[in-house]
Amino acid sequence: MHSNIEKRVIFLTFALNLTYISMSINKVILVGNVGKDPEVRYLENGVAVANFPFATSETYRNKSGEKVTTTEWHNIVLWRGLAEVAEKFVKKGTQLYIEGKIRTRAWDDKDGNKRYTTEIVGDNMQMLGKRSDDAGSATPPDKEDQVEDTEKLDEIPDETDDLPF
């Protein structure tokens, strides 16, 4: 039988060993604005690929109290269905939430020089901000519809007595 101190030592040793397991995460979350309309191309097998620049900005006050904005530019790549959605709905200035991975590609240019680019390959994209009419989006519901939805919430029975906890 192990004492409490021995159990704690065993647990801490186990926890510390977990940190040495070869684990890595390549995850990016960006919220920003599209820099120009996406360029969408279709590969020979019909797969869509979209590319566009994406800006994220940070605003702060410097030591003098002046407002300073810094902008970081990212190269976004979307594949398949996301590329098709971007082709239809994403325009310059669109505010997006993008989740993805950082990828760096290398190639040789026409002069034989090794070139690199770092891209964000998007796995998930959500359109944010105000919807524009030219993006083909639906108009927001009328206030009457919103009132009816709220009234329906009042009709939901209270079943908290049946909860097992």
URVEN-V273921 format. One record per residue. N is the residue number from 1. RES is the residue in one small letter. SS is DSSP state (a for helix, b for strand, c for the rest). Layout:
{{N:RES:SS} {N:RES:SS}}
//
This chain:
{{1:m:c} {2:h:c} {3:s:c} {4:n:a} {5:i:a} {6:e:a} {7:k:a} {8:r:a} {9:v:a} {10:i:a} {11:f:a} {12:l:a} {13:t:a} {14:f:a} {15:a:a} {16:l:a} {17:n:a} {18:l:a} {19:t:c} {20:y:c} {21:i:c} {22:s:c} {23:m:c} {24:s:c} {25:i:c} {26:n:c} {27:k:c} {28:v:b} {29:i:b} {30:l:b} {31:v:b} {32:g:b} {33:n:b} {34:v:b} {35:g:c} {36:k:c} {37:d:c} {38:p:c} {39:e:b} {40:v:b} {41:r:b} {42:y:b} {43:l:c} {44:e:c} {45:n:c} {46:g:c} {47:v:c} {48:a:b} {49:v:b} {50:a:b} {51:n:b} {52:f:b} {53:p:b} {54:f:b} {55:a:b} {56:t:b} {57:s:b} {58:e:b} {59:t:b} {60:y:b} {61:r:b} {62:n:c} {63:k:c} {64:s:c} {65:g:c} {66:e:c} {67:k:b} {68:v:b} {69:t:b} {70:t:b} {71:t:b} {72:e:b} {73:w:b} {74:h:b} {75:n:b} {76:i:b} {77:v:b} {78:l:b} {79:w:b} {80:r:a} {81:g:a} {82:l:a} {83:a:a} {84:e:a} {85:v:a} {86:a:a} {87:e:a} {88:k:a} {89:f:a} {90:v:c} {91:k:c} {92:k:c} {93:g:c} {94:t:c} {95:q:b} {96:l:b} {97:y:b} {98:i:b} {99:e:b} {100:g:b} {101:k:b} {102:i:b} {103:r:b} {104:t:b} {105:r:b} {106:a:b} {107:w:b} {108:d:b} {109:d:c} {110:k:c} {111:d:c} {112:g:c} {113:n:c} {114:k:b} {115:r:b} {116:y:b} {117:t:b} {118:t:b} {119:e:b} {120:i:b} {121:v:b} {122:g:b} {123:d:b} {124:n:b} {125:m:b} {126:q:b} {127:m:b} {128:l:c} {129:g:c} {130:k:c} {131:r:c} {132:s:c} {133:d:a} {134:d:a} {135:a:a} {136:g:c} {137:s:c} {138:a:c} {139:t:c} {140:p:c} {141:p:c} {142:d:c} {143:k:a} {144:e:a} {145:d:a} {146:q:a} {147:v:a} {148:e:a} {149:d:a} {150:t:a} {151:e:a} {152:k:a} {153:l:a} {154:d:a} {155:e:c} {156:i:c} {157:p:c} {158:d:c} {159:e:c} {160:t:a} {161:d:a} {162:d:a} {163:l:c} {164:p:c} {165:f:c}}
//
